[in-house]
């Protein structure tokens, strides 16, 4: 950043990142504390001591090992998170009698709308009380106007939703400073591009 935009930008971005990462670490520390305190039923002292010890060990490990230690940790975390996701899915599916049962249970609680992602979604908007200018403005967001029914029908195809999620997935590793700094350590431009693609997926 300094070589491209000057020292002021470097200092400003460093300050922003220190604040940002401090907040993130605070969230992680609180999450770990309450997980141990509530889920594991540990005492306040045990939970807080564990958080402090983990923070100290992680700080020393990262400071001494540098970017290589972070890369190794990221690789290990990828394996742990993948295994954890598979375990969670298996537990969930053991609790239900297939996908239809999951849909029925969600419908019981009025949150079946969570399942529309990945398939076509059609929304009908009543524009009977809209002026012609308001209808035109609403049509700028897409949809088909049916003047006889006084409605606008918007259809969102599943592939568009999936593409949107892919773009969001790509934007995080590209825009997030801590992720882009990791990518600068890639051994070649091809490895850099593949890491972005994998992270987006």
C-alpha positions as CSV (number, residue, x, y, z in Angstrom):
1,X,0.0,0.0,0.0
2,X,2.8,2.4,0.8
3,X,4.7,1.8,-2.4
4,X,1.5,2.4,-4.5
5,X,-0.4,5.1,-2.5
6,X,2.1,6.5,0.0
7,X,2.8,6.2,3.7
8,X,-0.4,8.0,4.8
9,X,-2.6,5.3,3.2
10,X,-0.5,2.6,4.7
11,X,-0.8,4.1,8.2
12,X,-4.5,4.7,7.9
13,X,-5.2,1.1,6.6
14,X,-3.0,-0.3,9.4
15,X,-5.0,1.6,12.0
16,X,-8.3,0.4,10.5
17,X,-7.1,-3.2,10.4
18,X,-6.0,-3.1,14.0
19,X,-9.4,-1.8,15.1
20,X,-11.2,-4.3,12.8
21,X,-9.1,-7.3,13.9
22,X,-9.4,-6.3,17.6
23,X,-13.2,-6.4,17.3
24,X,-13.1,-9.7,15.5
25,X,-10.9,-11.2,18.1
26,X,-13.3,-9.9,20.8
27,X,-16.2,-11.7,19.1
28,X,-14.2,-14.9,18.8
29,X,-13.1,-14.6,22.5
30,X,-16.7,-14.0,23.7
31,X,-18.0,-16.9,21.5
32,X,-15.4,-19.3,23.0
33,X,-16.1,-18.1,26.5
34,X,-19.9,-18.5,26.3
35,X,-19.5,-21.9,24.5
36,X,-17.4,-23.2,27.4
37,X,-19.5,-21.5,30.0
38,X,-23.0,-22.5,28.8
39,X,-22.5,-25.5,26.6
40,X,-19.7,-27.2,28.5
41,X,-20.9,-25.9,31.9
42,X,-17.5,-24.7,32.9
43,X,-17.0,-22.2,35.7
44,X,-16.3,-18.5,35.0
45,X,-12.6,-18.9,35.9
46,X,-12.1,-22.0,33.8
47,X,-13.8,-20.5,30.8
48,X,-11.9,-17.1,31.0
49,X,-8.6,-18.8,31.7
50,X,-9.0,-21.0,28.6
51,X,-9.7,-18.0,26.5
52,X,-6.6,-16.1,27.8
53,X,-4.4,-19.2,27.3
54,X,-5.6,-19.7,23.8
55,X,-5.0,-16.0,23.0
56,X,-1.5,-16.0,24.4
57,X,-0.5,-19.3,22.6
58,X,-2.0,-18.1,19.3
59,X,-0.2,-14.8,19.6
60,X,3.2,-16.4,20.3
61,X,2.7,-19.0,17.6
62,X,1.8,-16.4,14.9
63,X,4.6,-13.9,15.9
64,X,7.3,-16.6,15.9
65,X,6.1,-18.6,12.9
66,X,5.1,-15.7,10.7
67,X,3.1,-16.2,7.5
68,X,4.1,-19.8,7.3
69,X,2.6,-20.7,10.6
70,X,-0.7,-18.9,9.5
71,X,-0.7,-20.9,6.3
72,X,-0.3,-24.2,8.2
73,X,-3.0,-23.2,10.7
74,X,-5.4,-22.3,7.8
75,X,-4.8,-25.7,6.2
76,X,-5.5,-27.4,9.5
77,X,-8.6,-25.3,10.1
78,X,-9.9,-26.2,6.6
79,X,-9.7,-29.8,7.6
80,X,-11.3,-29.3,11.0
81,X,-14.2,-27.1,9.6
82,X,-14.9,-29.5,6.8
83,X,-15.0,-32.5,9.2
84,X,-17.2,-30.5,11.6
85,X,-19.6,-29.6,8.8
86,X,-20.0,-33.2,7.8
87,X,-20.5,-34.3,11.4
88,X,-23.2,-31.6,11.9
89,X,-25.0,-32.6,8.7
90,X,-25.0,-36.2,9.7
91,X,-26.4,-35.4,13.2
92,X,-29.1,-33.2,11.6
93,X,-30.1,-35.9,9.2
94,X,-30.2,-38.5,11.9
95,X,-32.7,-36.4,13.8
96,X,-35.0,-36.1,10.8
97,X,-36.6,-38.6,8.4
98,X,-35.2,-37.2,5.2
99,X,-35.4,-33.9,3.4
100,X,-39.3,-33.9,3.3
101,X,-39.3,-34.2,7.1
102,X,-36.9,-31.2,7.4
103,X,-39.3,-29.2,5.1
104,X,-42.3,-30.1,7.2
105,X,-40.6,-29.2,10.5
106,X,-39.5,-25.8,9.1
107,X,-43.1,-25.2,7.8
108,X,-44.4,-25.9,11.3
109,X,-42.4,-23.0,12.6
110,X,-43.3,-20.7,9.6
111,X,-39.7,-20.6,8.2
112,X,-40.1,-22.7,5.1
113,X,-39.0,-19.7,3.1
114,X,-35.4,-20.6,3.9
115,X,-35.7,-23.4,1.4
116,X,-36.4,-21.3,-1.7
117,X,-32.7,-20.6,-2.3
118,X,-31.5,-22.6,-5.3
119,X,-34.8,-22.8,-7.1
120,X,-36.9,-20.3,-9.0
121,X,-38.7,-17.7,-6.8
122,X,-41.8,-15.8,-8.0
123,X,-43.0,-12.8,-6.1
124,X,-46.3,-10.9,-6.9
125,X,-46.5,-7.2,-5.9
126,X,-49.8,-5.4,-5.7
127,X,-49.5,-2.0,-7.4
128,X,-53.2,-1.1,-7.4
129,X,-52.5,2.0,-5.2
130,X,-49.4,3.0,-7.2
131,X,-49.2,5.9,-9.6
132,X,-47.8,5.3,-13.1
133,X,-44.5,6.8,-12.0
134,X,-44.3,4.5,-9.0
135,X,-45.0,1.5,-11.2
136,X,-42.3,2.5,-13.6
137,X,-39.9,3.0,-10.7
138,X,-40.8,-0.5,-9.4
139,X,-40.2,-2.0,-12.8
140,X,-36.7,-0.7,-12.8
141,X,-35.9,-3.5,-10.4
142,X,-37.3,-6.0,-12.8
143,X,-40.5,-7.8,-13.3
144,X,-43.5,-7.9,-15.6
145,X,-46.4,-5.5,-15.2
146,X,-49.9,-7.0,-15.5
147,X,-52.2,-3.9,-15.8
148,X,-55.5,-5.8,-15.6
149,X,-54.5,-7.5,-12.3
150,X,-52.7,-4.4,-11.1
151,X,-49.6,-6.5,-10.2
152,X,-46.0,-6.8,-10.9
153,X,-44.6,-10.3,-11.1
154,X,-40.9,-10.8,-10.4
155,X,-39.2,-14.1,-11.1
156,X,-35.7,-14.8,-9.7
157,X,-34.2,-18.0,-11.3
158,X,-32.3,-20.3,-9.0
159,X,-29.1,-20.0,-11.1
160,X,-29.1,-16.2,-10.5
161,X,-29.2,-16.7,-6.7
162,X,-26.4,-19.3,-6.9
163,X,-24.3,-16.9,-9.0
164,X,-25.0,-14.1,-6.4
165,X,-23.8,-16.3,-3.6
166,X,-20.7,-17.2,-5.7
167,X,-19.9,-13.5,-6.2
168,X,-20.3,-12.8,-2.5
169,X,-18.0,-15.7,-1.7
170,X,-15.4,-14.3,-4.1
171,X,-15.7,-10.7,-2.8
172,X,-14.7,-11.7,0.7
173,X,-11.3,-13.2,0.0
174,X,-10.5,-10.5,-2.6
175,X,-11.6,-7.4,-0.6
176,X,-10.9,-8.5,2.9
177,X,-7.4,-7.2,3.7
178,X,-6.3,-10.2,5.9
179,X,-7.4,-12.6,3.2
180,X,-5.7,-10.7,0.4
181,X,-2.4,-10.6,2.4
182,X,-2.5,-14.4,2.6
183,X,-2.9,-14.6,-1.1
184,X,0.2,-12.5,-1.7
185,X,2.2,-15.4,-0.3
186,X,1.1,-17.7,-3.1
187,X,4.1,-19.1,-5.0
188,X,2.7,-18.2,-8.4
189,X,0.0,-16.3,-10.1
190,X,-1.8,-19.5,-11.0
191,X,-1.8,-20.6,-7.4
192,X,-3.2,-17.1,-6.5
193,X,-6.0,-17.4,-9.0
194,X,-6.9,-21.0,-7.9
195,X,-7.0,-20.0,-4.3
196,X,-9.4,-17.2,-5.0
197,X,-11.6,-19.5,-7.1
198,X,-11.6,-22.2,-4.4
199,X,-12.4,-19.6,-1.7
200,X,-15.3,-18.3,-3.7
201,X,-16.7,-21.8,-4.2
